[in-house]
């Protein structure tokens, strides 16, 4: 595989979006407190349930 090398002038900034309070928002628009909180988030991969959920009957 050929390694691609770029100069800094050829690079493009990537915007990271995340879901906050039910809607998507760019991380660059977060205030300082929310940016700090974002750094401590844990990322996980949601897997399918092995057993069906049992719901309570009213």
C-alpha positions, -999 to 999 in steps of 0.1 A, spaced: 0 0 0 13 34 -9 17 59 19 1 93 12 19 123 27 3 158 27 18 192 34 0 212 61 -13 236 34 -30 206 16 -49 195 47 -85 203 55 -100 207 90 -126 180 98 -156 190 118 -167 166 145 -204 165 153 -220 148 183 -255 144 197 -263 166 227 -297 167 244 -315 150 214 -300 170 185 -267 170 166 -243 199 171 -207 206 160 -181 202 188 -164 234 177 -195 254 189 -194 240 224 -186 262 253 -155 254 274 -174 234 300 -191 212 273 -158 207 255 -142 195 287 -171 171 293 -169 158 257 -132 148 263 -143 125 292 -171 107 273 -168 70 270 -174 55 235 -190 22 231 -204 -1 205 -240 -11 210 -246 -47 204 -278 -65 197 -298 -79 227 -292 -115 233 -327 -119 250 -359 -101 241 -369 -74 266 -398 -83 290 -422 -54 295 -443 -49 326 -481 -53 322 -502 -25 337 
